[in-house]
Amino acid sequence: METRKAANAHARRGRIVVSATFVTLGLVIGTWYCYSVLLVAFLREFGWSRSLDAGGFSVFVLVHGSVSPLVGWLAGRLGPKRLILVGGCVLGLGLLLTAEISEWWQLYLAFGGIVAVGISMAGWIPAVVLVRGWFPDRVGTAIGIASAGISVGISGLVPFAQFLIEWWGWRWALRVLAVLIVGWVLPATAVLVRDPPSPTAPGSSTGSRSADAVPGTGVYWTLATAVRDWRFWGLAGVYLTGNFVTQMLLVHQVAYLVDHGVLAMVAATVGGVAGLASIAGKVGWGVFSDRVGRELAYALSFGCVIGSIGVLALAGRYPTSSLLYLYAMLIGVGYGGIAPLTPAAASDLYGGPAFSTIFATAYTALCLGAASGAWSAGEIFDRTGSYAVALWIGLGMAVLSPIFLWAVAPRRPNPPPPRTIDAIA
């Protein structure tokens, strides 16, 4: 009886944590995607080149990726709750400083540096560690539900930011975002969020799918052993290629549509529809992958990404057609597969006490892909006056990404090396 009560209490607390994480990710990561409308605002006010403007986002993603291993290590040592509290403050400060910029290097420092560190500490990595710790047996489903908050953030914050830009300017848009984020993250995290219990705590789950350890040996994956495993680098390839194409599209979609005669507010609305569609993608692909495997779910999601590239090219020719929203649906559903499936695949392959450090290190490849995708599209546009070559490159990346995941094969057990390791790398 006591065991059942403990299990019920554990489940209730876990659901509260996932709900709070849903909203936090919506605000924190939603700010990330507001750069697509800020990019257009910066182009109009400062007259910077497309590559210089997009470079601010690329610096942001590179800084975000470079601090990720440290953030993952800290999440494993200090717990994700403390990181989220500090990160919310840093993010708010970074947005306020970005609102005061007048030179490109100030954008790179404020948004590319401070905002990136804040999002790293309050965003995806601590959220994955937190949610996975509460629901180790349903990683895909739990992360899918929590990450759907990102989709709500995209669908709500991107049009909201554009609305603020049109009425009060981009500086006040950034200030309002700072107030919203700090106003939610600090009290909600302090009151609603608890770090995950240890696997031996009453009511906690112990039947994780991942190869946490060889039973009875105390052997588990560490960062040092993971980086010597070819699957780790294959997983990094999944992260790099998948985020190259999706971030390229999501960052430049508003500028692409505006270039082809679509009103800025309509283009921002397309981004919002993509965000709404990715809710179904994140939850649906997460649940689907827990039942049939990560590989098939990821392949189907990237089939949608491939389709979205073709539709976007057509939408440029017919800017007043419903193709705009078909593109939004396809990229939303397709992109939605990345959030639950990539950390779930990492959990399947490298579960255990060092998961946060291993996942965060592989995550740097994700950031490298996102940064190179966003910057290269801007550079290609500056050189050619068109996004056509960038779209072809993105198409190739969209084909490669699921091929890498099939090769890595999270469905097959990946036991750690047969030796006892006393410390977590």
C-alpha distance (Angstrom), angle and dihedral (degrees) to the residues before:
residue distance angle dihedral
M1 . . .
E2 3.79 . .
T3 3.78 89.9 .
R4 3.79 91.2 54.2
K5 3.81 91.7 48.9
A6 3.78 90.3 50.0
A7 3.80 91.0 49.0
N8 3.82 91.6 49.7
A9 3.79 91.7 48.1
H10 3.79 89.8 48.7
A11 3.81 91.6 51.3
R12 3.82 92.4 48.2
R13 3.77 92.4 50.0
G14 3.80 90.4 46.9
R15 3.80 91.5 52.9
I16 3.80 90.7 50.9
V17 3.80 90.8 50.7
V18 3.82 91.7 49.1
S19 3.82 90.7 48.6
A20 3.80 92.8 50.7
T21 3.81 90.4 45.9
F22 3.82 89.3 51.1
V23 3.81 91.2 60.4
T24 3.80 95.0 39.4
L25 3.80 92.4 52.9
G26 3.78 89.8 47.4
L27 3.79 91.6 58.2
V28 3.80 99.8 34.7
I29 3.81 100.7 42.2
G30 3.80 91.7 31.2
T31 3.82 86.2 65.2
W32 3.82 87.9 57.6
Y33 3.80 90.6 60.9
C34 3.77 93.7 46.3
Y35 3.80 85.5 78.6
S36 3.80 88.3 82.1
V37 3.83 90.2 69.6
L38 3.80 94.0 34.6
L39 3.81 88.2 56.1
V40 3.80 90.5 61.0
A41 3.83 91.4 45.5
F42 3.82 91.7 51.4
L43 3.81 91.4 48.3
R44 3.79 90.6 54.1
E45 3.80 97.6 44.9
F46 3.80 102.9 37.5
G47 3.81 103.1 23.9
W48 3.79 92.4 -136.0
S49 3.80 120.7 164.6
R50 3.79 117.4 -93.7
S51 3.83 92.0 -112.5
L52 3.83 93.2 48.1
D53 3.79 90.5 49.7
A54 3.81 93.4 46.3
G55 3.80 87.9 44.4
G56 3.79 88.9 71.8
F57 3.78 88.5 62.3
S58 3.79 92.0 44.6
V59 3.81 91.8 52.8
F60 3.79 87.8 48.1
V61 3.80 92.1 54.1
L62 3.82 94.0 43.8
V63 3.80 92.1 51.7
H64 3.79 89.0 45.0
G65 3.79 89.6 53.2
S66 3.79 96.2 43.2
V67 3.80 93.4 56.5
S68 3.81 93.5 42.4
P69 3.85 96.6 90.7
L70 3.80 89.5 52.9
V71 3.81 91.1 46.5
G72 3.81 90.4 50.3
W73 3.80 91.3 49.2
L74 3.81 91.4 48.8
A75 3.81 91.1 47.6
G76 3.80 89.0 56.2
R77 3.81 93.2 46.5
L78 3.81 105.3 35.1
G79 3.79 100.9 22.0
P80 3.81 127.0 -110.0
K81 3.81 95.9 -95.1
R82 3.79 94.9 70.7
L83 3.78 91.7 46.7
I84 3.80 92.4 52.4
L85 3.81 91.8 51.3
V86 3.79 93.6 51.1
G87 3.80 92.7 40.2
G88 3.79 92.5 54.5
C89 3.82 90.2 57.2
V90 3.81 93.1 46.7
L91 3.80 91.5 48.4
G92 3.80 92.5 50.7
L93 3.81 90.8 50.2
G94 3.80 91.7 48.8
L95 3.80 93.0 52.3
L96 3.81 91.7 49.4
L97 3.80 90.4 51.1
T98 3.81 91.7 47.2
A99 3.80 88.1 55.9
E100 3.82 88.8 63.5
I101 3.83 100.0 51.1
S102 3.79 124.3 125.6
E103 3.83 101.7 164.6
W104 3.80 132.4 53.7
W105 3.80 93.7 -117.8
Q106 3.79 89.6 56.3
L107 3.81 88.9 55.3
Y108 3.78 89.9 50.6
L109 3.81 91.8 49.1
A110 3.81 99.5 41.9
F111 3.80 102.7 35.8
G112 3.79 99.1 19.1
G113 3.80 93.0 45.8
I114 3.80 116.5 21.2
V115 3.81 98.3 29.7
A116 3.82 89.3 46.6
V117 3.81 92.3 54.3
G118 3.80 91.0 46.9
I119 3.79 93.1 51.1
S120 3.81 90.5 46.7
M121 3.79 91.9 54.5
A122 3.80 97.3 41.0
G123 3.79 100.6 31.8
W124 3.76 144.5 55.5
I125 3.82 106.7 -15.2
P126 3.82 97.8 49.2
A127 3.82 88.4 41.9
V128 3.83 92.1 54.5
V129 3.82 91.9 46.9
L130 3.79 90.4 47.7
V131 3.82 98.2 47.5
R132 3.81 94.9 39.7
G133 3.79 89.5 52.2
W134 3.79 92.1 55.1
F135 3.82 96.3 43.0
P136 3.83 109.4 27.2
D137 3.82 92.6 155.9
R138 3.81 94.9 53.3
V139 3.77 102.8 35.9
G140 3.81 96.7 147.4
T141 3.79 94.0 47.6
A142 3.82 96.4 43.7
I143 3.80 95.1 45.7
G144 3.80 89.6 44.0
I145 3.80 91.4 56.1
A146 3.81 94.6 44.2
S147 3.80 93.4 45.0
A148 3.80 90.6 52.1
G149 3.78 83.2 78.6
I150 3.80 86.8 71.4
S151 3.78 88.5 58.6
V152 3.79 91.6 50.8
G153 3.78 88.2 49.2
I154 3.81 92.0 51.9
S155 3.79 93.3 46.2
G156 3.80 92.9 46.9
L157 3.79 107.8 29.3
V158 3.82 99.3 43.8
P159 3.85 95.5 56.9
F160 3.83 89.3 37.0
A161 3.80 90.9 53.5
Q162 3.81 90.1 48.3
F163 3.82 89.7 49.9
L164 3.81 90.5 51.7
I165 3.81 91.1 46.6
E166 3.81 92.0 53.0
W167 3.81 94.4 47.1
W168 3.82 105.4 32.6
G169 3.79 105.8 7.8
W170 3.79 133.8 -104.5
R171 3.81 93.9 -76.8
W172 3.79 93.1 62.2
A173 3.79 89.9 41.8
L174 3.81 89.0 60.9
R175 3.81 92.3 46.1
V176 3.79 92.2 51.9
L177 3.82 90.6 49.3
A178 3.81 89.9 51.7
V179 3.79 91.9 53.5
L180 3.81 92.9 46.9
I181 3.79 93.5 50.6
V182 3.79 98.2 46.1
G183 3.81 91.0 41.2
W184 3.81 90.8 58.4
V185 3.79 106.6 29.4
L186 3.79 99.7 53.1
P187 3.83 101.4 48.7
A188 3.81 96.0 32.4
T189 3.80 94.3 50.1
A190 3.80 92.8 44.3
V191 3.81 93.8 50.6
L192 3.80 107.3 28.4
V193 3.80 107.3 29.5
R194 3.78 126.1 80.2
D195 3.77 126.9 176.8
P196 3.82 112.7 -107.7
P197 3.80 117.5 -88.6
S198 3.77 122.0 -112.6
P199 3.84 115.0 -92.3
T200 3.80 89.6 -107.8
A201 3.78 95.8 52.9
P202 3.84 116.8 116.2
G203 3.78 111.3 -86.1
S204 3.78 94.7 10.9
S205 3.76 121.7 131.2
T206 3.78 120.3 -112.6
G207 3.76 103.3 175.1
S208 3.80 101.0 90.8
R209 3.80 117.4 165.2
S210 3.78 92.8 -136.2
A211 3.77 125.0 95.8
D212 3.79 94.2 -107.9
A213 3.77 95.2 160.5
V214 3.74 143.9 -22.6
P215 3.82 101.9 -96.4
G216 3.77 113.9 -103.1
T217 3.81 95.8 5.4
G218 3.79 105.8 80.8
V219 3.81 88.4 -132.5
Y220 3.80 116.7 143.2
W221 3.76 140.5 152.7
T222 3.81 119.1 -79.9
L223 3.78 128.4 -177.0
A224 3.80 90.2 -103.5
T225 3.80 93.2 55.3
A226 3.81 94.9 38.9
V227 3.81 94.8 56.7
R228 3.80 89.1 55.5
D229 3.81 90.5 56.0
W230 3.82 116.0 91.1
R231 3.79 91.1 -142.0
F232 3.81 90.2 64.8
W233 3.80 90.0 60.4
G234 3.77 91.6 43.6
L235 3.80 88.3 54.0
A236 3.79 89.1 49.4
G237 3.82 87.1 54.0
V238 3.80 89.5 54.6
Y239 3.79 90.4 52.0
L240 3.81 94.9 46.1
T241 3.81 99.2 47.2
G242 3.80 96.2 39.5
N243 3.77 94.4 51.1
F244 3.80 94.1 41.2
V245 3.78 90.9 66.1
T246 3.81 100.6 34.2
Q247 3.81 96.0 47.5
M248 3.81 91.0 43.9
L249 3.80 89.2 56.4
L250 3.79 97.2 41.1
V251 3.81 95.1 47.3
H252 3.81 96.8 44.7
Q253 3.80 101.5 32.3
V254 3.81 94.7 93.8
A255 3.81 93.0 46.9
Y256 3.84 90.7 45.6
L257 3.79 92.5 52.1
V258 3.81 94.1 43.9
D259 3.83 88.6 51.0
H260 3.81 87.7 56.3
G261 3.78 95.2 52.0
V262 3.80 102.9 -88.9
L263 3.82 115.9 139.1
A264 3.82 113.0 -109.0
M265 3.82 92.8 -120.6
V266 3.80 91.5 49.6
A267 3.80 90.4 48.8
A268 3.81 90.1 50.3
T269 3.80 88.6 50.2
V270 3.80 89.0 54.7
G271 3.80 86.8 56.4
G272 3.78 88.9 51.1
V273 3.80 91.8 51.9
A274 3.79 88.9 50.7
G275 3.78 87.9 54.0
L276 3.79 92.4 51.7
A277 3.79 91.6 48.0
S278 3.79 90.9 51.6
I279 3.81 89.6 61.0
A280 3.79 88.2 69.5
G281 3.79 89.4 43.1
K282 3.79 96.1 52.1
V283 3.80 96.8 45.2
G284 3.79 95.7 35.6
W285 3.79 97.9 47.4
G286 3.80 91.0 43.9
V287 3.80 93.7 54.0
F288 3.80 91.7 40.3
S289 3.81 92.3 51.9
D290 3.81 92.9 51.8
R291 3.82 87.3 58.3
V292 3.81 105.6 36.7
G293 3.80 105.4 16.9
R294 3.78 139.2 -90.4
E295 3.81 96.8 -93.3
L296 3.79 99.0 60.8
A297 3.80 93.2 41.7
Y298 3.81 91.7 50.3
A299 3.80 93.2 46.8
L300 3.80 91.5 52.5
S301 3.80 92.5 46.6
F302 3.79 91.2 52.7
G303 3.76 90.2 48.1
C304 3.81 83.7 66.1
V305 3.83 90.9 49.6
I306 3.81 90.5 52.1
G307 3.80 89.9 50.1
S308 3.81 91.1 48.7
I309 3.82 92.0 58.3
G310 3.79 91.8 56.0
V311 3.78 92.5 46.2
L312 3.83 92.0 48.4
A313 3.79 90.0 54.3
L314 3.80 89.6 52.2
A315 3.82 91.8 45.0
G316 3.81 88.0 59.1
R317 3.80 88.3 60.9
Y318 3.81 94.5 44.4
P319 3.83 104.3 33.9
T320 3.79 95.6 168.5
S321 3.79 96.1 51.3
S322 3.78 131.4 98.5
L323 3.81 87.9 -105.6
L324 3.81 86.8 93.2
Y325 3.78 90.7 67.3
L326 3.79 95.0 39.2
Y327 3.80 86.7 57.4
A328 3.81 90.0 49.0
M329 3.80 91.7 51.8
L330 3.80 93.9 48.3
I331 3.82 97.3 45.9
G332 3.80 90.5 43.5
V333 3.80 95.6 52.0
G334 3.80 92.4 39.9
Y335 3.79 97.2 46.1
G336 3.80 88.4 46.0
G337 3.79 90.3 72.0
I338 3.81 93.9 66.4
A339 3.79 97.1 65.7
P340 3.84 100.3 58.0
L341 3.80 100.1 25.3
T342 3.80 103.9 51.4
P343 3.83 96.8 52.2
A344 3.81 90.1 40.2
A345 3.80 89.7 54.1
A346 3.80 89.9 49.3
S347 3.81 89.5 49.9
D348 3.80 91.2 50.4
L349 3.80 91.2 51.9
Y350 3.80 103.9 34.1
G351 3.78 109.2 21.0
G352 3.78 120.4 151.6
P353 3.79 139.5 78.5
A354 3.82 93.6 -41.6
F355 3.81 95.6 49.2
S356 3.81 94.8 110.1
T357 3.81 92.5 55.1
I358 3.81 94.6 43.5
F359 3.80 94.0 46.8
A360 3.80 93.1 45.6
T361 3.81 91.3 51.1
A362 3.81 92.6 50.6
Y363 3.80 87.0 46.2
T364 3.81 89.5 68.8
A365 3.82 87.1 72.2
L366 3.80 88.2 56.2
C367 3.78 89.9 54.4
L368 3.80 92.3 46.1
G369 3.80 89.1 53.5
A370 3.80 92.8 47.4
A371 3.81 92.9 47.8
S372 3.80 94.9 46.8
G373 3.80 92.3 45.4
A374 3.80 93.9 51.8
W375 3.82 95.2 43.0
S376 3.80 97.4 42.2
A377 3.81 92.4 52.6
G378 3.81 89.7 53.6
E379 3.81 91.9 46.4
I380 3.80 92.1 48.5
F381 3.80 90.1 50.5
D382 3.80 92.1 50.2
R383 3.80 91.2 51.5
T384 3.80 99.8 40.6
G385 3.80 105.4 21.7
S386 3.81 89.4 -125.7
Y387 3.81 142.1 77.4
A388 3.83 92.7 -139.2
V389 3.82 97.1 105.3
A390 3.80 90.7 44.3
L391 3.80 90.5 54.6
W392 3.81 91.4 52.3
I393 3.81 90.9 50.5
G394 3.79 89.7 48.0
L395 3.79 89.7 51.8
G396 3.80 90.3 55.8
M397 3.80 91.5 50.1
A398 3.80 90.7 49.4
V399 3.81 89.9 55.8
L400 3.82 94.4 46.0
S401 3.81 97.7 49.7
P402 3.84 99.6 68.6
I403 3.83 89.9 40.5
F404 3.80 88.2 59.9
L405 3.81 91.6 50.2
W406 3.81 92.9 50.7
A407 3.81 87.8 52.5
V408 3.81 92.6 49.4
A409 3.83 89.5 47.9
P410 3.84 106.0 -164.1
R411 3.83 87.1 -169.5
R412 3.82 89.7 74.1
P413 3.82 118.0 75.8
N414 3.79 113.7 -105.3
P415 3.82 106.0 -162.1
P416 3.80 117.3 -166.0
P417 3.80 120.0 -107.8
P418 3.84 112.1 -71.0
R419 3.76 98.8 -105.0
T420 3.79 135.1 92.3
I421 3.78 115.4 -104.8
D422 3.75 117.8 -163.4
A423 3.79 100.6 -169.4
I424 3.75 134.9 41.1
A425 3.77 112.7 -118.8
